Amino acid sequence: MRRRPVALVAATALVVGISAGGTAPAAAVQAGPQDAGQGPPTSQGQPFLDRLDLQERLDLQERLEQRDRPEQHRQAPGTEVPGPTHGDGDRESRQLERALDRAAQGLVDDGAVGVTARVDSPDFSWRGSAGHREIDRRPQARPQDRFRVGSITKTMVATLALQEIERGHLALDTKVEDIVPGLFPGQPDVTVEHLLSHRSGAQTASVELIATRMTDLSDWNQFIAALGEDYTPQDHLDVVNALPWLFAPGTDFSYSNAGYVALGVVLEEVTGEDLGDLLEDRVFDEAGMRHSSFPDEPQHGGRFLTGAMWTGGTDVGGLGWQSLRGFDPDVFDAAGAVVSTTRDLNRFAEALTSGELVDEELVQEMVTPRTGDVGGYGLGIYRVPDPCTGPGEAPQWIYGHDGLTFGTAALVFSSADGTRQVSLGATGRDMTSAQPLTYDVNELLGPMLEATCES
């Protein structure tokens, strides 16, 4: 297998919508994460029972799930589960698997609580994990664990919008005022395309929404409690409509969670269906995403990487590490509430880029950048240079999205032809640091991308 150097990731991965956390709840509320889905992964099902027989059942379920994978993504018979997938079993592949295992562990060594990651390509497949599901370090993280994917939700909601365009029910230039009168009072020119591409001028508004449930912006307990509150789409809209508009629609770019919440409202109005049902029927089921959901309540237990945030030590007014099990995904709604796995994320990315979810012509419209930077943002998706581009070849791109939350980080990328995918989820965030994460996901993402390059 020929490995090519990756020179793209440090400057572009996690580039969209990530801002520094504050040194106190007040700073976090005033300048908190710009990316949506900023909620830690809480769990579904009954509380996890740390028993061998249960884990054996989980491992068996993972083996059975392999039967549903495309042939090129399946494990070779007899390979240990969970663990890396062997292609032809050659020495170089095994060395690469071990290198990826070490890179995953490296994120934990640098401060992540738990990590799960996956590579799917015609010539090499791998899945791995490191760390623990919980900050109290009880169950180990596993490759099949679920986690909150944050703003990767936006790509899924954008997929629904493109499907409605394909069906003739919407157009990119449809004014949202014509669909939901009064959605943005005083902004009648906002279109579907503006919302999809973050060029509406609407502020992101998520941290301001959280602040409405707090009386003391310096109180970490109030901040954490506010993350567990119920919020409606109208709550989001009321907050963003009370804020100044950043620019005239279509004239600039500013990442907006509220814009995607509004897009969810538009989709429900056009289809007459609940957004969760739309995602389930048109995205999860169609792409074979069997462990994905769009929850609207906190969950506990099960096979989850539960998000956690460091608030600082008690000597500086912090609470130390805090589990975010009680996080309510209503905080981000259509902008970032989806729960998934790396397996499901790769399936989604493959189905989207290969034209299974949206007509290929509209996929090309979707991935065409509306911004001029290196990570050009299209319609709910952005691009970075493909590391598998050979010397002297025309520039190629891979497409995907990131999701940074108060307790998690997630990424998924796919090659343009849908044959190669990588994804990862990691938990643990230092909210007292100027950096969103104490660990560098590129230390794992770079080798994962290299591993997909052709032999």
N, C-alpha and C positions, 0 to 999 in steps of 0.2 A: 504494500500500500504506500503510495507516494503522499507525503505530508507536505503541505505548503504553509509558509509562515502566515500568521494572521497579523495584519497591521491595522485593522479597522476597529477593533472592538473597544479599546479603551476610550476612544473619543466619541463613540456613537452609541454603544449599548447603554440602556437606561438614560439616554439623553433626553427623552421626551417627558416633560412634566415633573421632574424630580427637583425638589428644592430642599434646602437644609431644614432640619428640625431645630426647634428653639432650645434655649437653655433652661426654660421653665414653661409651664403650660401657657402662660400669656404669650410668650414668643412663638410657641407651637401653634396657637390659635391665630396669631396675627400673620405668621409667615410659614404656616405648616405645609405639608406635602401638597404639591400641585397635582400629582397623579391621582386618578380615581381608584376606587376599590381599596381605599386605604384602611382596610379593616383586617385584622388578623384572622387566620383561619380558625374558626371554631368548628365543633364536630357535629356529626349527624349520628343518630342511633343511640343505643344505650351506652353508659359509661364503659370505658375500656377496662376489661378484666385481664390483668397481667398474668395469664396462665398459658402454659405450654400448649395445652390442647386447643385453645382458641387460636393461638398463633399458627399452629399446624393447619387449622382450617383456613386461615387467611392465605397461607402459602399454597395450599391446594387450590383455592379459588384463583390465585394468580396463575397457576399452571393451566387451569381450565380456560382462563381468559385468553391464553396464547392461541387457542384454536381459532379465535375470531380474527386474529391479525392477518393482514396480507402475507403471502408466503415469504416475501423478501424481508419481512419484519419478525419472523418467528425465530424462536430459539432452536438451536440444534437439540435433538433428543438427548436426554440424559444430563443436560446442563443443570447445575445446581440452581435452585430458586430460593430466595432472591439472589441475584448476582449478575455480573456482566454477561452479555450474550456473545457467544463465539461465532464467527463467520466460518472460515475454513480451518480454524484452529491453529493457524500458523503462528510462529514465534512473534512476529511483529504485531499481530493483532492482540496477542496476550500481553505484550509489553504496553501497548496503547491502553488496553483495559485497566492495567495496573496503574498507569499514569493518571487516568481519569479518576480512579478510585482515590489516589493520593490527592488529586486536586480538590475533590469533594471534601475530603477530610481537612484539607488546608483551609477551606472556608470556615469550618467549625473551629479549627485552631485559632483563627483570626477573629472569632466572636459570634459566628452564626450558632443558633441553637440546634437547628436541624436542617438537612439539605436532602433533596431528592432531584434526580436529573436523568435525562434520557436522550439517546442518539438513535435515530432510525435512518438508514441509508441502504442502497442496494448491496453494498459490499461490506458494511460494518454496522453492527447494532450493539448498543450497550445501555444498561440501566444501572444506576447505583444510588447509594444514599450514605449519609454520615450523620452523626450526632443523635439527637433525641427528639421525640415528639413534643415533650413538655419541658418547661424550664426547671422542673424538679427532677429531671433526668431519669424518669422511670422507664417507659418503653423506648426502645431504639427506633429511630426513623427508618422507614422502609421505602423501597422504590415505588410501591403502589399507593403510598399515603396521599390523601387529599390535602388541599390547601386552598386558600383564597388567592385567586389569580389577579385580583385588582383590575387594572385598566385593560387587560386582555379582553375583559368583558366588552369593551368598546368595539373591538373588531367583530365580535359576535353580533352586537346590536347593529353595527354598520352592515353586516351581512343581511340582516333582516330588511334593512332599508333598501339595499340593492335588489333584494328579491321583490319588494313592492314596486320598485322601478321597472324591473323586468316584467312584472304582471300588468304594468300600465296604470297602477294606482297612484303613483308618485312620479315626479321628475326631479332631477337635481335642482332645477330652478323653481320648483314649487315653493311659494311663500308659505311659511308655517302659519302665518296669520290667516290664510285662507282655509287651513285645516282646523286649527284651534284658535278661534278669535280671542284676542286678549292674552295670548300666551306670553308675549313680550310687549307690554303696553309702550307705545311710543317708538317701537322698532318694527315697523311694518315690512321692511325690506329683507328681513332675515329669511334665508332659504334653507332647504334641506341640505344642500351642499355646504353652506356655511357652517351648519351644526356638525356635519360629518367631518369637516376639515379644520375645525376650531378657528374659523375665521368670521364668527358672528359678532364678536366684540363683547360677548357676555363674559363676566368674570367667572372664575371656577367656583367660588362661593362655598366650598365645603367647610372650610374652617370657620367661616362666618356663621354657617348653619349650626355648627357645634357650639359656638359661642352664645347662641341664643338660649341654650339650656344651662348656662353657667352664670353665677352671680359674682364669682371671684376668679378672674382669669389666671391667678397665680396658684390656684389650688389644684394639685395633681389629682386628688380624689374626685373633685368635681369634673375634671377633664375626662377621667376614665369612666365616670358614671354617665357623662353625656354621650360617650361612644356607645353606650348600651340603650339609649333612648330610641323610641319609635319616631320615624320621620316619614312624612308623606311626600310624594312628588310636588304637591302644592307648597309644602314647607320650603322645599328647595327653590321653587320658582318665586315665592314671596321674598326670600332673601336676595336672590340675584337681581330681581326687579327693583329692589330697594337700593342697590349699589349703582355707582356711576357706570355707564357703558364705556368700554375702553377705547373703541374706535368705530367708525362707520362700517357696517357689514361688508365683508369682502376686501377690505383695504389692508388688513394686517393679520397676524396670527397670534393667538393667545390661548393656551390650553385651558379647556373649560369642562369641568365635570358637570356643571349645571346645564351646559349645552346638550350633553348626552342624556341627562334626565329629561330635558324637554323633548329630545328626539324619541325617547321611550313613550312619552305622552302622545306624540304625533302618531307613532306606530299603533298604539292601542286605539286611537280614534279612527284611523284609516281601516284597520282590520276588524275592529269590534272584539278583539281578543285581548286577554291579559298577556303582558309581556313575558311572564314566566312560561306560560303555555306556548307562546310563539317560539321561545328559545328551545323548549323541550321538543316541540314537534318538528321545527324547521332546521334546527342546528344540531342539538344533541343527538336526536334519533337518527337524523339523516347522515351524520358523520360517524355514527357508531360510538358516541361518547357515553358509555354506560355508567360512569361514576361522576357525572357532572350535574350541577343543579343551580338554581337561581333562588336561594333561600331568602326569606324576609323576616326571620327570627333567629336569635342566637341559638347555637346548638352545642352539645357537649358529647364527649366520648367518641370512640371509634377510631378509625384509621386516619387520623388527621395530624398534620403538623400545625400545632396551635401557636398562633402568633404571640410574641412577647415583646415588651419594650422596656428599655432601661431608662429610669427617670432620674438617676443620680442617687447618691447616697444620702442617708438621713442627715449627715453633717452639713449638707448644702440644701436641705429642704426637700429632697427627693424621697421616693418610696422604694428605691432599689428596682429589682426586676419585677415586672407586673405581667401576669398572664392576661391575655385579652379574650378569654373564653366567653365573656359576656357581651362582646361586641355585636351590635345589631347591624346587619348589612344594609338596612334602610338608609344608613348614613350616606351610602353611595349609589344605591338603586341601580338604574340603567348604566351608570358610569363605572360600576365596578363591583357588583355583588356576587359574581359567579364563583362557585367552588368547583375545582376540577382536579385532575391528576396529570402528570407529565405524559402518560400514555394517551389520555383523552386530548390534551393540547396538541400533541403531534398529529393525532387523527384529524382534529379540526383544521390545523394548518395545511395538511395534505389535501383534505377535501376542498378547502377553499381555493388554494392555488392551482389545483388541477381541474377546476371548473365543475365540481360535483355539487356545490351549494349555490353558485351563482354562475350565469352564463359567462364564458371565457372573455367575451368582449367587455362585459361589465367588470370582470376581475381586472382587466387592464386599465379600465377607468378608475377603479378603486385604488390601484397601486401607483397611479401617476401622481407624482408629488405636486402639492399645492404650495409648498414652501421651498426656498432655494438652498437651504442648508444641506450638509452632507447626509443627514438623516431625514431626507425629504419626506414630509408627512402627506399622505394621500387622503383617502376616505376611511378613517378608522384604522389605518395601518401605516407603517413607515418602512423605509428601506435602509439597508447598510450594504457596503460592498461585499460581494461574495468572495470569501477567501480561496475558493477553488478556481478562480480565474487564473489561467496560465499566463506566463510572460508573453507580452506582445498581443494578447487577446483583447478584444473589445471589453470594456468594463461590464461586469455582470452584477446582479443584485440578489440579496436575499430579503425576505419580507416577514414582518412580524410586529410584535408589540411587547412592551414591558408593563409591569404593574408593581408599583411601590405602595405599600400600606404602612400603617403605624406599627405593624408587627411582622410584615412579610415582604419579600421581593420575589417577582416571578418574571419569566421571559419565555417567549417562543419565537422561533424563526424557521422559515421554510425556503427552500430553493424555488426559483420561479416556475420550474416545471413540476413541482410537487413531489419530487422523488427523495428529497433529503430534508429531515427535520431535526431540530434540537429544542429542548425545553428544560427548564429548571424551576424549582421553588425553594426558597430558603426563608427561615424565620429568625427573628431577633433584630431589633433596631435600637440604636442609642439615640433617644430623643434629646439628649443634652449636647450632642455633637453638632458641629457645623457640617459634617458629612452625613448623608442619609444612612450609610451603612459603614460599620467598622471593618467589614470584609469586602473584598473586591470580587464580584461575581465574574469579572472578566478572566480571573485566574482559572476558572473552570470553563466558562463559555468559550474562550479562545481555543483550547484544545478540543472541545467538543465540535466546534465548527470545522477545525482542521481534519478531524476524524471522518467527516462526511465526504472528503474529497476522493475522487476516483482513484482506482489503483493505477 
